[in-house]
Amino acid sequence: MRFFVAAFVAAALLGAPAWADSLVIGGQAISCDAPLEVTGTEILAPLLPGLDRLGAKVTASSDAVTIIAGAATIRFKPGSATAQVNGKPYTLAAAPRRQGEAWLLPARSLAKLLGANARFDEQTRTLFLHHRVTDVGIEPIAGGMRLRVIATGVLASTAGLLKATEEAPARLYLDIEHADLAGPAREVPVNRGGIIALHAAQHWLNPDIVRVVLDLKQPVEYHHRTEQAGRAIVLDLLTPPREPVALQGVEIASRGERAAEIRIKAEGPIAARARVNKTTVSFVLANAIPPDPLPQVTGKHPLLKSVTLVKGDGAASDPLRLEVVLARRAGYALSPRGDGLRIVIGALRLSDVHIVLDAGHGGSFPGAQGRTLDEKEVNLDVVRRAAKLLRAAGARVTLTREGDTTLVPIDRTSKQTAHASLRQDLLARVAVAKQVAADIFLSVHCNSSNDRDTHFGSETYYCSGRNRALAQTMLESLVRNLGTVNGGVHEREFVVCKYPPMPAALLELAYINNRQEEALLADSHFRDRCARAIFDGLREFAEGGALLQNQLDTSAQPEEAAPAEQPAPETEAEPAKQPEPKKEPAPAKEPAKEPAKEPAKPSPEAPSTPGSAGGGDAG
């Protein structure tokens, strides 16, 4: 005891803290002005000096703290377990308080509101607050594949190649510093574009790093960059140029007033990539052998001021190019074909697009339920408001349901009959989109969790890689317009995502069985913001290159047929919507070899940053 008192006094005299606790926020050690306090599952910590590392702005006085992060304004008062988030009450796991000049804030609660993750190392008494990696996905692009990693904030990253060994193939790794992976470690088979599989996990040697590893079956060239103001990390992996092929000709065809197709004919597929400079797009034809003299480009279109072949010096560093000068802002899409390459350039507007909006559930199938709200009612009201905005902009809109009903009666005689009729109802919604030849299918829902008041935020879902751009664009619009927490983009084989032949995604606006978010969903102004988010996201997707690229990719692939109806095992799904609660990410010892398995998928009926693969926006 005498030694402890002496050490405390010595520390005080030397100006050092008399505790061994430490803080690391966004990868930077922050002065810990007061000891950490563990209260149940919560940790009270002096976080204010380091919150700028998470992109937050702080204003503090003796009786209140205001934190502004993105669209969220968070206010704390000492001794109160209820914060104000954008003017709405929000329940905290522990009340903040003052200790001397320091504010002790509930770290886990605040981290969720900031889209970050709080992790406490009990052995070293260190609290880490890091941005979360919310989505890791890979998708095909012209000439290769694209790895895209989405985070809740700006993160530093490094990439490199690892040589093959007797135990493992050649690999490409991406290390994302000072980050936590949202959800469990994962392993995703790819088997396309020279990629065998994708792995993502916390680094087993350094848990402050999220490591993404791609197993390679052939050499790749990669380009490392960021998008979305640093919140998206992108690796374009280009396979070695195809065998050289002789170029035969270039012609321009019309796809209507707002879209042109450039058909490059050759003896085989052409690998291409694009470089954009304002309204000029240079398409590099990496493996095309130019004839002498160069052929004249035939045809014309109002979108295209000029289309010209430009001959390089024949070296790999200076290949043949197609220079396209645009008459106005437009998106582009690329698709290598067996007889060359197709390039579609378009200036789509909402008035060119037919959208099917699906209000999830209905009739005797209410969906998730809050304390006072049924999901089916919220979904339909938001969809009606979104349809009004879209129609005012000239879009053609079809609703799968106009009233409180399902498309197929739900037979609740048994779990199996309920599941079978429910699945038929979902397939009927997809059939509506097929019948009207829609360009986009969007299913609108509210989320729920097994335990009330434990989860919050917006999420989106997609099935195939070509639809990921739609889900990402819609999520960013939801978070931007609603000020909700970014819950991530997730890939699941939901019926309404898997079987539409057009771009399709499922939206989860917010958690209806979270007290605070249910109050938002009941508010008419919030529903208007939901409708605005849907409108903004669809406009962004339609008017850039993303929809063009999806249409071009789809035209080269067979449509996936809906399955013949058959009852599923009783354990597969319940008509009620109860997803598994999200779990904290678990470290994996060998992320490149033995990552933790992905959790079982929730039922198709109960589901728990803009850009396009190979597409772009010129102008």
C-alpha positions as CSV (number, residue, x, y, z in Angstrom):
1,M,0.0,0.0,0.0
2,R,2.9,2.4,0.9
3,F,4.5,1.6,-2.5
4,F,1.2,2.3,-4.4
5,V,0.8,5.7,-2.6
6,A,4.4,6.6,-3.2
7,A,4.1,5.7,-6.9
8,F,0.9,7.7,-7.2
9,V,2.5,10.7,-5.6
10,A,5.6,10.3,-7.8
11,A,3.5,10.2,-10.9
12,A,1.6,13.3,-9.9
13,L,4.9,15.1,-9.2
14,L,6.3,14.1,-12.6
15,G,3.1,15.2,-14.4
16,A,2.3,11.7,-15.6
17,P,-1.1,10.0,-15.2
18,A,-1.3,7.7,-12.2
19,W,-3.0,5.0,-14.3
20,A,-1.8,2.7,-17.1
21,D,-4.9,3.0,-19.4
22,S,-4.4,4.1,-22.9
23,L,-6.4,5.2,-26.0
24,V,-5.8,4.6,-29.7
25,I,-8.3,6.4,-32.0
26,G,-7.9,6.0,-35.8
27,G,-4.5,4.5,-35.3
28,Q,-3.1,7.4,-33.2
29,A,-2.3,7.2,-29.5
30,I,-4.3,9.8,-27.6
31,S,-3.5,11.2,-24.2
32,C,-5.8,9.4,-21.7
33,D,-6.8,12.3,-19.4
34,A,-8.7,10.1,-17.0
35,P,-8.8,6.3,-16.2
36,L,-11.1,4.1,-18.3
37,E,-14.2,2.9,-16.5
38,V,-15.8,-0.4,-17.4
39,T,-19.6,-0.4,-16.7
40,G,-21.2,-3.6,-17.8
41,T,-20.6,-3.9,-21.5
42,E,-19.8,-0.2,-21.8
43,I,-16.6,1.7,-21.3
44,L,-16.5,5.3,-20.2
45,A,-13.5,7.0,-21.7
46,P,-12.1,10.6,-22.3
47,L,-12.5,10.5,-26.1
48,L,-12.9,14.1,-27.0
49,P,-9.3,14.9,-27.9
50,G,-9.1,12.1,-30.5
51,L,-12.5,12.2,-32.2
52,D,-11.2,14.3,-35.1
53,R,-9.4,11.1,-36.2
54,L,-12.8,9.7,-37.0
55,G,-13.9,12.7,-38.9
56,A,-16.0,14.2,-36.1
57,K,-16.2,17.9,-35.0
58,V,-16.5,18.5,-31.3
59,T,-17.9,21.4,-29.2
60,A,-17.7,21.0,-25.5
61,S,-18.7,23.1,-22.4
62,S,-19.1,22.2,-18.8
63,D,-22.8,21.1,-19.2
64,A,-22.9,19.6,-22.8
65,V,-21.0,18.0,-25.6
66,T,-22.0,18.3,-29.3
67,I,-20.4,16.0,-31.9
68,I,-21.1,16.5,-35.6
69,A,-20.2,13.6,-37.8
70,G,-21.5,13.5,-41.4
71,A,-25.3,14.0,-41.3
72,A,-25.5,13.2,-37.6
73,T,-25.5,15.7,-34.7
74,I,-25.1,14.1,-31.3
75,R,-25.5,15.8,-28.0
76,F,-24.6,14.5,-24.6
77,K,-25.3,15.9,-21.1
78,P,-23.5,14.7,-18.0
79,G,-25.5,12.1,-15.9
80,S,-28.1,11.5,-18.7
81,A,-28.3,8.1,-20.3
82,T,-30.3,9.7,-23.2
83,A,-28.4,11.5,-25.9
84,Q,-30.0,13.5,-28.7
85,V,-29.3,12.4,-32.2
86,N,-30.5,14.8,-34.8
87,G,-33.0,16.1,-32.2
88,K,-34.3,12.6,-31.4
89,P,-33.8,10.8,-28.1
90,Y,-31.2,7.9,-28.2
91,T,-30.7,5.5,-25.3
92,L,-27.1,5.0,-24.2
93,A,-25.6,1.9,-22.5
94,A,-24.2,4.2,-19.8
95,A,-24.5,7.9,-18.9
96,P,-21.6,10.2,-19.7
97,R,-20.1,12.2,-16.9
98,R,-17.4,14.7,-16.1
99,Q,-14.2,13.9,-14.2
100,G,-12.3,17.1,-13.5
101,E,-11.8,18.8,-16.9
102,A,-12.3,15.5,-18.8
103,W,-15.6,14.2,-20.3
104,L,-16.1,10.5,-20.0
105,L,-18.2,9.3,-22.9
106,P,-19.7,5.8,-23.5
107,A,-17.3,4.5,-26.1
108,R,-19.3,1.6,-27.6
109,S,-22.5,3.7,-28.0
110,L,-20.6,6.6,-29.5
111,A,-18.6,4.3,-31.8
112,K,-21.9,2.9,-33.3
113,L,-23.2,6.4,-33.9
114,L,-20.0,7.3,-35.7
115,G,-20.0,4.2,-37.8
116,A,-16.9,3.0,-36.0
117,N,-16.0,0.1,-33.8
118,A,-14.8,0.1,-30.1
119,R,-12.5,-2.7,-29.0
120,F,-11.1,-3.0,-25.5
121,D,-7.9,-5.0,-24.7
122,E,-8.3,-6.0,-21.0
123,Q,-4.7,-7.1,-20.7
124,T,-3.1,-3.8,-21.7
125,R,-6.1,-1.7,-20.6
126,T,-6.1,-0.1,-24.1
127,L,-9.3,1.1,-25.8
128,F,-9.2,1.2,-29.7
129,L,-11.7,3.1,-31.8
130,H,-11.4,2.4,-35.5
131,H,-13.4,2.9,-38.6
132,R,-15.2,-0.2,-39.8
133,V,-14.8,-1.9,-43.1
134,T,-18.5,-2.5,-44.0
135,D,-18.2,-4.2,-47.4
136,V,-15.6,-6.2,-49.4
137,G,-16.6,-7.2,-52.9
138,I,-15.2,-8.2,-56.2
139,E,-16.8,-7.8,-59.6
140,P,-15.8,-8.2,-63.3
141,I,-14.6,-5.2,-65.4
142,A,-13.4,-5.0,-68.9
143,G,-10.1,-6.8,-69.0
144,G,-10.0,-8.0,-65.5
145,M,-11.6,-7.7,-62.0
146,R,-12.2,-5.0,-59.5
147,L,-11.8,-5.3,-55.7
148,R,-13.7,-2.6,-53.8
149,V,-13.6,-2.1,-50.1
150,I,-16.0,0.3,-48.4
151,A,-15.3,1.8,-45.0
152,T,-17.0,4.2,-42.7
153,G,-14.2,6.7,-42.9
154,V,-10.9,7.5,-44.6
155,L,-8.4,4.7,-44.2
156,A,-4.8,4.2,-45.3
157,S,-3.9,1.0,-47.1
158,T,-1.1,-0.9,-48.8
159,A,-1.1,-3.6,-51.4
160,G,1.4,-6.2,-52.7
161,L,1.9,-9.6,-54.3
162,L,3.0,-12.8,-52.5
163,K,4.7,-15.5,-54.5
164,A,3.2,-19.0,-54.6
165,T,4.5,-21.6,-52.1
166,E,3.9,-25.3,-51.7
167,E,1.1,-24.6,-49.3
168,A,-0.6,-21.6,-51.1
169,P,-1.1,-20.1,-54.6
170,A,0.2,-16.7,-55.6
171,R,-1.7,-14.1,-53.7
172,L,-2.4,-10.4,-53.8
173,Y,-3.0,-8.7,-50.4
174,L,-4.6,-5.4,-49.4
175,D,-3.8,-4.3,-45.8
176,I,-6.2,-1.7,-44.4
177,E,-4.7,0.1,-41.5
178,H,-6.4,1.0,-38.2
179,A,-9.7,-0.7,-39.2
180,D,-12.1,-3.3,-37.9
181,L,-14.0,-5.7,-40.2
182,A,-17.7,-5.5,-39.7
183,G,-19.1,-9.0,-39.3
184,P,-17.1,-12.3,-39.3
185,A,-14.1,-13.2,-41.4
186,R,-15.2,-14.5,-44.8
187,E,-14.1,-16.6,-47.7
188,V,-15.8,-16.1,-51.1
189,P,-15.1,-18.3,-54.1
190,V,-14.6,-16.2,-57.3
191,N,-13.2,-18.5,-60.0
192,R,-13.2,-15.7,-62.6
193,G,-10.7,-13.3,-64.1
194,G,-7.7,-15.2,-62.8
195,I,-9.0,-15.0,-59.2
196,I,-9.6,-18.2,-57.3
197,A,-11.1,-16.9,-54.0
198,L,-11.3,-13.8,-51.8
199,H,-10.5,-13.8,-48.1
200,A,-11.1,-11.0,-45.6
201,A,-10.3,-11.0,-41.8
202,Q,-8.4,-9.2,-39.1
203,H,-4.8,-9.8,-39.5
204,W,-3.7,-12.6,-37.2
205,L,-0.5,-10.9,-36.2
206,N,-1.7,-7.3,-36.1
207,P,-5.4,-7.0,-35.1
208,D,-5.4,-3.3,-36.0
209,I,-5.2,-4.3,-39.7
210,V,-8.0,-5.7,-41.9
211,R,-6.3,-8.0,-44.5
212,V,-8.0,-8.9,-47.8
213,V,-6.3,-11.6,-49.8
214,L,-7.0,-12.8,-53.3
215,D,-5.8,-16.2,-54.4
216,L,-4.5,-16.0,-57.9
217,K,-4.3,-18.6,-60.6
218,Q,-2.5,-16.4,-63.1
219,P,-0.4,-13.2,-63.0
220,V,-2.2,-9.9,-62.7
221,E,-1.4,-6.2,-63.0
222,Y,-3.1,-4.1,-60.3
223,H,-3.9,-0.4,-59.9
224,H,-4.5,0.9,-56.4
225,R,-6.6,4.0,-55.8
226,T,-9.4,5.5,-53.6
227,E,-12.8,6.8,-54.3
228,Q,-15.7,8.4,-52.4
229,A,-13.4,10.9,-50.7
230,G,-11.2,8.1,-49.4
231,R,-13.9,5.9,-48.0
232,A,-13.6,3.4,-50.8
233,I,-10.4,1.5,-51.6
234,V,-10.3,0.1,-55.1
235,L,-7.9,-2.3,-56.8
236,D,-8.3,-2.9,-60.5
237,L,-6.8,-6.2,-61.4
238,L,-6.0,-6.5,-65.1
239,T,-5.1,-9.8,-66.5
240,P,-2.3,-9.9,-69.0
241,P,-3.4,-8.7,-72.4
242,R,-5.2,-11.3,-74.5
243,E,-3.5,-12.7,-77.5
244,P,-3.0,-10.0,-80.1
245,V,-5.9,-9.8,-82.6
246,A,-6.2,-7.9,-85.8
247,L,-8.6,-5.0,-85.8
248,Q,-11.0,-5.0,-88.7
249,G,-13.2,-1.9,-88.3
250,V,-15.2,0.5,-86.2
251,E,-18.8,1.4,-86.6
252,I,-21.3,3.6,-84.7
253,A,-24.9,2.4,-84.1
254,S,-27.8,4.1,-82.4
255,R,-29.5,2.9,-79.2
256,G,-32.0,5.7,-79.4
257,E,-31.6,9.4,-78.9
258,R,-29.7,9.1,-75.6
259,A,-27.3,6.2,-76.2
260,A,-24.8,5.2,-78.9
261,E,-23.0,1.9,-79.4
262,I,-19.5,1.7,-80.8
263,R,-18.8,-1.7,-82.3
264,I,-15.1,-2.5,-82.7
265,K,-14.7,-5.6,-84.9
266,A,-11.7,-7.8,-84.6
267,E,-10.6,-11.4,-85.0
268,G,-11.1,-12.0,-81.3
269,P,-11.9,-10.4,-78.0
270,I,-10.3,-7.0,-77.3
271,A,-9.1,-6.0,-73.8
272,A,-9.8,-2.4,-73.2
273,R,-9.7,0.3,-70.4
274,A,-10.8,3.9,-70.4
275,R,-9.2,7.2,-69.5
276,V,-11.5,10.2,-68.9
277,N,-10.6,13.8,-69.3
278,K,-13.7,16.0,-69.0
279,T,-15.7,15.2,-72.2
280,T,-13.0,13.2,-73.9
281,V,-12.8,9.4,-73.3
282,S,-9.7,7.5,-74.5
283,F,-10.3,3.8,-74.8
284,V,-7.0,1.9,-74.8
285,L,-7.3,-1.2,-77.0
286,A,-4.5,-3.1,-75.3
287,N,-4.2,-6.2,-77.6
288,A,-5.5,-4.8,-80.9
289,I,-3.2,-4.9,-83.9
290,P,-4.0,-1.9,-86.2
291,P,-4.2,-2.4,-89.9
292,D,-2.3,0.0,-92.2
293,P,-3.9,2.3,-93.1
294,L,-6.3,2.7,-90.1
295,P,-9.9,2.1,-91.1
296,Q,-12.4,5.0,-91.1
297,V,-15.0,5.0,-88.4
298,T,-18.5,4.7,-90.0
299,G,-21.8,6.0,-88.6
300,K,-22.6,8.9,-86.3
301,H,-24.7,9.8,-83.3
302,P,-25.7,13.2,-81.7
303,L,-23.9,12.2,-78.5
304,L,-20.6,11.9,-80.2
305,K,-18.7,14.9,-81.6
306,S,-15.9,12.7,-83.0
307,V,-14.7,9.1,-82.8
308,T,-11.1,8.6,-84.0
309,L,-8.6,5.7,-84.0
310,V,-5.1,6.8,-82.9
311,K,-2.2,4.6,-83.6
312,G,0.5,4.2,-81.0
313,D,4.1,3.3,-81.6
314,G,3.4,-0.5,-81.3
315,A,4.9,-0.9,-77.9
316,A,2.9,-2.2,-74.9
317,S,3.2,1.2,-73.3
318,D,1.6,2.9,-76.3
319,P,-1.1,0.8,-77.8
320,L,-3.9,1.6,-80.2
321,R,-6.5,4.0,-78.8
322,L,-10.0,5.1,-79.7
323,E,-10.5,8.7,-78.9
324,V,-14.1,9.7,-78.3
325,V,-15.2,13.4,-77.8
326,L,-18.6,13.7,-76.3
327,A,-21.2,16.4,-77.1
328,R,-22.3,16.4,-73.5
329,R,-21.9,14.6,-70.2
330,A,-22.5,10.9,-70.6
331,G,-21.6,7.5,-69.0
332,Y,-19.9,4.6,-70.7
333,A,-19.8,0.8,-70.5
334,L,-17.5,-1.8,-72.0
335,S,-18.1,-5.4,-73.0
336,P,-15.4,-7.6,-74.7
337,R,-17.1,-9.9,-77.2
338,G,-15.8,-12.9,-79.3
339,D,-15.6,-10.6,-82.3
340,G,-14.0,-7.6,-80.7
341,L,-15.5,-5.0,-78.3
342,R,-18.7,-3.1,-77.7
343,I,-18.7,0.3,-76.1
344,V,-22.1,1.9,-75.1
345,I,-22.1,5.6,-74.4
346,G,-25.3,7.1,-73.0
347,A,-26.8,10.2,-71.4
348,L,-29.7,8.4,-69.6
349,R,-32.2,10.4,-67.6
350,L,-34.9,9.2,-65.3
351,S,-37.4,9.8,-68.1
352,D,-35.7,7.0,-70.0
353,V,-36.1,4.5,-67.2
354,H,-38.9,2.1,-66.1
355,I,-38.6,1.4,-62.4
356,V,-40.5,-1.3,-60.4
357,L,-40.9,-0.4,-56.7
358,D,-41.8,-3.3,-54.5
359,A,-43.3,-2.5,-51.0
360,G,-42.3,-5.6,-49.0
361,H,-44.9,-7.7,-47.3
362,G,-48.6,-6.8,-47.2
363,G,-52.0,-8.2,-46.3
364,S,-51.8,-11.1,-43.8
365,F,-48.0,-10.9,-43.9
366,P,-47.1,-7.8,-41.9
367,G,-43.4,-8.2,-41.9
368,A,-41.4,-7.0,-39.0
369,Q,-43.3,-5.3,-36.2
370,G,-42.3,-2.5,-33.8
371,R,-44.2,-1.4,-30.7
372,T,-46.8,0.4,-32.8
373,L,-45.9,0.0,-36.4
374,D,-46.2,-2.8,-39.0
375,E,-43.5,-2.9,-41.6
376,K,-45.9,-3.5,-44.4
377,E,-47.5,0.0,-43.8
378,V,-44.2,1.9,-43.7
379,N,-42.9,0.1,-46.9
380,L,-46.0,1.0,-48.9
381,D,-46.2,4.6,-47.7
382,V,-42.5,5.2,-48.5
383,V,-42.9,3.6,-51.9
384,R,-45.9,5.7,-52.8
385,R,-44.0,8.9,-51.9
386,A,-40.9,7.8,-53.9
387,A,-43.1,6.9,-56.9
388,K,-44.6,10.4,-56.8
389,L,-41.1,12.0,-56.9
390,L,-39.9,9.7,-59.7
391,R,-43.0,10.2,-61.9
392,A,-42.7,14.0,-61.5
393,A,-39.2,13.6,-63.0
394,G,-40.6,11.7,-65.9
395,A,-39.7,8.1,-64.9
396,R,-42.2,5.3,-65.6
397,V,-43.0,3.6,-62.3
398,T,-44.8,0.4,-61.5
399,L,-45.7,-0.7,-58.0
400,T,-46.0,-4.4,-57.3
401,R,-48.8,-3.6,-54.8
402,E,-51.0,-0.6,-54.6
403,G,-52.8,-1.6,-51.3
404,D,-52.6,-3.7,-48.2
405,T,-52.3,-7.1,-49.9
406,T,-49.9,-9.7,-51.0
407,L,-49.8,-10.8,-54.7
408,V,-50.5,-14.4,-53.7
409,P,-52.7,-15.5,-50.7
410,I,-50.5,-16.8,-47.8
411,D,-51.6,-20.3,-46.7
412,R,-50.7,-20.6,-43.0
413,T,-52.0,-24.2,-42.6
414,S,-48.4,-25.2,-41.8
415,K,-44.9,-23.8,-41.9
416,Q,-44.3,-25.5,-45.2
417,T,-47.4,-24.2,-46.9
418,A,-46.7,-20.7,-45.5
419,H,-43.2,-20.8,-46.8
420,A,-44.3,-22.2,-50.2
421,S,-47.1,-19.5,-50.7
422,L,-44.8,-16.8,-49.5
423,R,-42.2,-17.8,-52.0
424,Q,-44.8,-17.7,-54.7
425,D,-45.7,-14.2,-53.7
426,L,-42.1,-13.1,-54.0
427,L,-41.8,-14.7,-57.4
428,A,-45.0,-12.9,-58.4
429,R,-43.4,-9.6,-57.6
430,V,-40.4,-10.5,-59.8
431,A,-42.9,-11.5,-62.5
432,V,-44.4,-8.0,-62.4
433,A,-41.0,-6.5,-63.3
434,K,-40.5,-9.0,-66.1
435,Q,-43.9,-8.3,-67.6
436,V,-43.3,-4.6,-67.8
437,A,-39.7,-5.0,-69.0
438,A,-38.4,-2.8,-66.2
439,D,-35.0,-1.3,-66.1
440,I,-34.6,-1.4,-62.3
441,F,-36.3,-3.4,-59.5
442,L,-36.1,-2.1,-56.0
443,S,-37.7,-3.9,-52.9
444,V,-38.2,-1.6,-49.9
445,H,-38.2,-3.0,-46.3
446,C,-37.6,-2.1,-42.7
447,N,-35.2,-4.2,-40.7
448,S,-35.5,-5.9,-37.3
449,S,-33.4,-7.9,-34.9
450,N,-34.2,-10.7,-32.4
451,D,-33.6,-8.4,-29.5
452,R,-35.3,-5.0,-29.5
453,D,-33.2,-1.8,-29.4
454,T,-29.9,-3.6,-30.1
455,H,-29.4,-2.7,-33.8
456,F,-29.9,0.4,-35.9
457,G,-28.9,1.8,-39.3
458,S,-29.6,1.3,-43.0
459,E,-28.5,-1.7,-45.1
460,T,-28.8,-2.8,-48.7
461,Y,-28.7,-6.3,-50.3
462,Y,-27.9,-7.6,-53.7
463,C,-27.3,-11.1,-55.2
464,S,-25.0,-11.1,-58.3
465,G,-21.9,-9.0,-58.6
466,R,-23.4,-7.0,-61.5
467,N,-26.0,-5.6,-59.1
468,R,-23.6,-4.5,-56.4
469,A,-23.3,-1.0,-57.9
470,L,-27.0,-0.4,-57.4
471,A,-27.0,-1.6,-53.8
472,Q,-23.9,0.5,-53.0
473,T,-25.4,3.6,-54.6
474,M,-28.7,3.2,-52.8
475,L,-27.0,2.7,-49.4
476,E,-25.0,5.8,-49.8
477,S,-28.1,7.8,-50.7
478,L,-30.0,6.4,-47.6
479,V,-27.1,7.3,-45.2
480,R,-26.7,10.7,-46.8
481,N,-30.4,11.6,-46.7
482,L,-31.5,9.9,-43.5
483,G,-28.4,10.5,-41.3
484,T,-28.5,6.8,-40.3
485,V,-25.6,4.5,-39.5
486,N,-24.1,2.8,-42.5
487,G,-24.9,-0.9,-41.9
488,G,-23.2,-2.0,-45.1
489,V,-23.9,-3.7,-48.4
490,H,-24.5,-7.4,-48.2
491,E,-24.7,-10.2,-50.8
492,R,-27.6,-12.7,-50.2
493,E,-29.6,-14.9,-52.5
494,F,-33.0,-13.3,-51.7
495,V,-35.7,-14.2,-54.2
496,V,-36.3,-10.5,-55.1
497,C,-32.6,-10.0,-55.7
498,K,-31.7,-13.2,-57.4
499,Y,-34.4,-13.7,-60.1
500,P,-35.1,-10.2,-61.6
501,P,-33.2,-10.0,-65.0
502,M,-32.7,-6.3,-64.5
503,P,-30.6,-4.6,-61.8
504,A,-32.2,-5.4,-58.5
505,A,-31.6,-4.6,-54.8
506,L,-33.3,-4.8,-51.5
507,L,-33.3,-1.8,-49.1
508,E,-33.6,-1.9,-45.3
509,L,-34.5,1.7,-44.4
510,A,-34.0,1.4,-40.6
511,Y,-34.7,-1.0,-37.7
512,I,-38.4,-0.9,-36.9
513,N,-38.0,-2.7,-33.5
514,N,-35.4,-0.1,-32.3
515,R,-37.3,2.5,-30.2
516,Q,-35.5,5.5,-31.7
517,E,-35.7,4.3,-35.3
518,E,-39.3,3.3,-35.0
519,A,-40.1,6.8,-33.9
520,L,-38.3,8.1,-37.0
521,L,-40.2,5.6,-39.3
522,A,-43.5,6.8,-37.8
523,D,-42.6,10.5,-38.7
524,S,-44.0,11.8,-42.0
525,H,-41.0,14.1,-42.6
526,F,-38.6,11.1,-42.2
527,R,-40.7,9.1,-44.7
528,D,-40.3,12.0,-47.1
529,R,-36.6,11.8,-46.6
530,C,-36.7,8.0,-47.3
531,A,-38.5,8.7,-50.5
532,R,-36.0,11.4,-51.4
533,A,-33.1,8.9,-50.7
534,I,-34.7,6.4,-53.1
535,F,-35.2,9.1,-55.7
536,D,-31.6,10.4,-55.4
537,G,-30.1,6.9,-55.5
538,L,-32.0,5.8,-58.5
539,R,-31.2,9.0,-60.4
540,E,-27.5,8.7,-59.6
541,F,-27.5,5.0,-60.8
542,A,-29.5,5.7,-63.9
543,E,-27.7,8.9,-65.1
544,G,-24.2,7.7,-64.7
545,G,-22.5,4.7,-66.4
546,A,-23.7,2.1,-63.9
547,L,-27.1,1.2,-65.5
548,L,-25.5,1.2,-68.9
549,Q,-22.8,-1.2,-67.8
550,N,-25.3,-3.5,-66.1
551,Q,-27.5,-3.6,-69.2
552,L,-24.5,-4.4,-71.4
553,D,-23.2,-7.1,-69.0
554,T,-26.7,-8.6,-68.8
555,S,-27.1,-8.7,-72.6
556,A,-24.1,-11.0,-72.8
557,Q,-25.4,-13.4,-70.1
558,P,-28.3,-15.8,-70.0
559,E,-31.1,-14.9,-67.7
560,E,-31.4,-17.0,-64.5
561,A,-34.6,-18.8,-64.5
562,A,-36.9,-18.8,-61.5
563,P,-37.0,-22.3,-59.9
564,A,-39.9,-24.6,-60.0
565,E,-41.9,-24.2,-56.8
566,Q,-41.2,-26.8,-54.1
567,P,-41.6,-26.7,-50.3
568,A,-38.4,-25.9,-48.4
569,P,-37.4,-27.5,-45.2
570,E,-39.2,-26.1,-42.2
571,T,-36.0,-24.8,-40.7
572,E,-35.2,-22.7,-43.8
573,A,-37.5,-19.8,-43.1
574,E,-40.4,-18.6,-41.0
575,P,-43.0,-16.2,-42.4
576,A,-42.1,-13.8,-39.6
577,K,-39.0,-11.7,-40.2
578,Q,-36.3,-12.3,-37.6
579,P,-32.8,-12.1,-38.8
580,E,-29.9,-13.2,-36.7
581,P,-28.3,-10.3,-34.7
582,K,-25.0,-9.1,-36.1
583,K,-21.8,-10.4,-34.4
584,E,-18.6,-8.7,-33.5
585,P,-15.8,-9.6,-36.0
586,A,-13.5,-12.4,-34.8
587,P,-9.8,-12.5,-35.6
588,A,-8.6,-15.3,-37.9
589,K,-5.2,-16.8,-37.5
590,E,-4.5,-17.2,-41.3
591,P,-6.7,-14.9,-43.3
592,A,-5.3,-16.3,-46.5
593,K,-5.8,-19.9,-45.6
594,E,-8.4,-20.6,-43.0
595,P,-10.8,-17.7,-42.5
596,A,-13.9,-18.2,-40.4
597,K,-16.8,-19.4,-42.4
598,E,-19.6,-17.0,-43.4
599,P,-22.6,-17.4,-41.2
600,A,-25.7,-19.2,-42.4
601,K,-27.8,-17.1,-44.7
602,P,-31.0,-15.7,-43.4
603,S,-34.2,-16.7,-45.1
604,P,-35.1,-15.0,-48.4
605,E,-38.2,-13.6,-46.8
606,A,-36.4,-12.2,-43.7
607,P,-33.3,-10.3,-44.5
608,S,-31.5,-9.3,-41.4
609,T,-20.1,3.7,-53.0
610,P,-21.5,4.8,-56.5
611,G,-19.7,3.3,-59.4
612,S,-19.9,0.6,-61.9
613,A,-17.8,-2.4,-62.9
614,G,-16.1,-1.2,-66.0
615,G,-18.4,1.8,-66.3
616,G,-17.7,5.4,-65.7
617,D,-18.9,8.9,-65.8
618,A,-17.3,11.3,-68.3
619,G,-17.8,15.0,-67.9
